[in-house]
């Protein structure tokens, strides 16, 4: 049975990904910072709650130790936890603003990936899915026909551009693990005040596809629900 760990899985894309993967037969470990929300979501879905705050080294290390003690391995790691940060005019952005966003969206992925690599390497077919965004694509954000080009979110876009590049670097280096990035698309979640035209189920299509691909599927890819996206 495939064992999948998802960060930020108490709501939104993470929770829907957990629901769909459980339906597909995965054993899901639902990672969340808020214990009350995490336990509620896990109980409702049939997952096991594992506390994790991706911005805290001690918490991430403890989460990996918890999984090592209970399941002994994971087959799929989904780095889903994310924050949006300030939008609009960047004139008043501070270093603290930048640190708050990058600490979740980029550094949190590094923390979690490093801590869970030993558990992934106990799998016969390990995979990592980084939940990125088309908002981090230079091509998309410069194309007037795309919604990504009409949003000003300096720190979110910068963090997701960095995450897609990080994904390619991991994929090139860690040949024993399939590592890809997913673009959920403009989905109605708390992150955007539920303004997106896609349902949360549609927003998880690429994530679920990457999490359920079989051995031999490609690595170093950027995937939306419509197919592969060029790295640009």
Secondary structure, DSSP 8 states (H G I E B T S, - for coil): --EEEESS-SSHHHHHHHHHHHHTT-EEEEEES-HHHHHHHHHHHT-EEEE--TT-HHHHHHHHHHHHHHTS--SEEEE--------S-GGG--HHHHHHHHHHHTHHHHHHHHHHHHHHTTSSS-EEEEEE-GGG-HHHHT-TTSGGGG---HHHHHHHHHHHHHHHHHHHH-TTSEEEEEE--SB-SGGGTT--SB-HHHHTHHHHHHHH--TT--SS-EEETTEE----
